[in-house]
Amino acid sequence: MMAASPVLWIVVGLVLAGVGAYMWSAPRRLFTRPEDPSEYRPQAVELDSEQGRWLTRTYPRLLILFGLALVAIQIVKLLSE
């Protein structure tokens, strides 16, 4: 039962890294309407604005780094048991 917690955190870390990779590869899909890609969702930040450029540059990298760090820490913890 002790190994379930590190394995769960490894899965969570991989999911975070996957979400970050998806956001990095196709950020406009998250902020545009599927039926009309030229229209932004009302709540979305415009990607061409200063804040939008900062969000699409920063958050995917942070998610990937945090996810991979979480996976690495949990693998070390799992191997040290």
C-alpha positions in Angstrom: 0.0 0.0 0.0 3.0 2.3 0.5 3.9 2.3 -3.2 0.4 3.5 -4.2 1.1 7.1 -3.2 4.3 7.6 -5.2 2.8 5.9 -8.2 -0.2 8.2 -8.0 2.0 11.3 -7.8 4.0 10.0 -10.8 0.8 9.8 -12.8 -0.2 13.3 -11.7 3.2 14.6 -12.7 2.9 13.0 -16.1 -0.5 14.4 -16.6 0.8 17.9 -15.7 3.7 17.6 -18.1 1.3 16.3 -20.8 -1.1 19.3 -20.3 1.9 21.6 -20.5 3.2 20.0 -23.7 -0.3 20.3 -25.3 -0.6 23.9 -24.3 2.9 24.6 -25.8 2.1 22.8 -29.1 -1.4 24.2 -29.8 -2.3 27.1 -27.4 -4.9 28.6 -29.7 -7.1 25.5 -29.4 -7.6 26.3 -25.7 -8.7 29.9 -26.3 -10.7 29.8 -29.6 -14.2 28.5 -30.4 -14.3 25.2 -32.3 -17.1 26.3 -34.6 -15.4 29.6 -35.5 -11.7 29.6 -34.9 -11.4 33.3 -35.6 -13.6 34.2 -32.6 -12.1 34.1 -29.2 -14.1 32.9 -26.2 -15.5 35.8 -24.2 -13.5 34.9 -21.1 -10.2 34.3 -22.9 -7.2 36.6 -23.0 -6.3 37.6 -26.5 -3.2 35.6 -27.4 -1.6 38.6 -29.3 -1.8 40.9 -26.3 1.2 41.3 -23.9 -0.6 39.2 -21.2 -1.5 36.5 -23.8 2.0 36.2 -25.1 3.3 36.0 -21.5 0.7 33.3 -20.6 1.5 31.1 -23.6 5.2 31.4 -23.1 5.3 30.8 -19.3 2.6 28.4 -18.2 3.3 25.5 -20.5 7.0 25.5 -19.5 6.1 25.8 -15.8 3.7 22.9 -16.1 6.2 20.7 -17.9 9.0 21.5 -15.4 6.8 21.0 -12.3 5.4 17.7 -13.7 8.8 16.3 -14.5 10.2 17.5 -11.2 7.3 15.8 -9.4 7.9 12.6 -11.4 11.7 12.6 -10.6 11.1 13.2 -6.9 8.6 10.4 -6.6 10.8 8.0 -8.6 13.7 8.7 -6.2 11.3 8.2 -3.2 10.0 5.0 -4.7 13.5 3.6 -5.4 14.7 4.5 -1.9 12.0 2.4 -0.2 
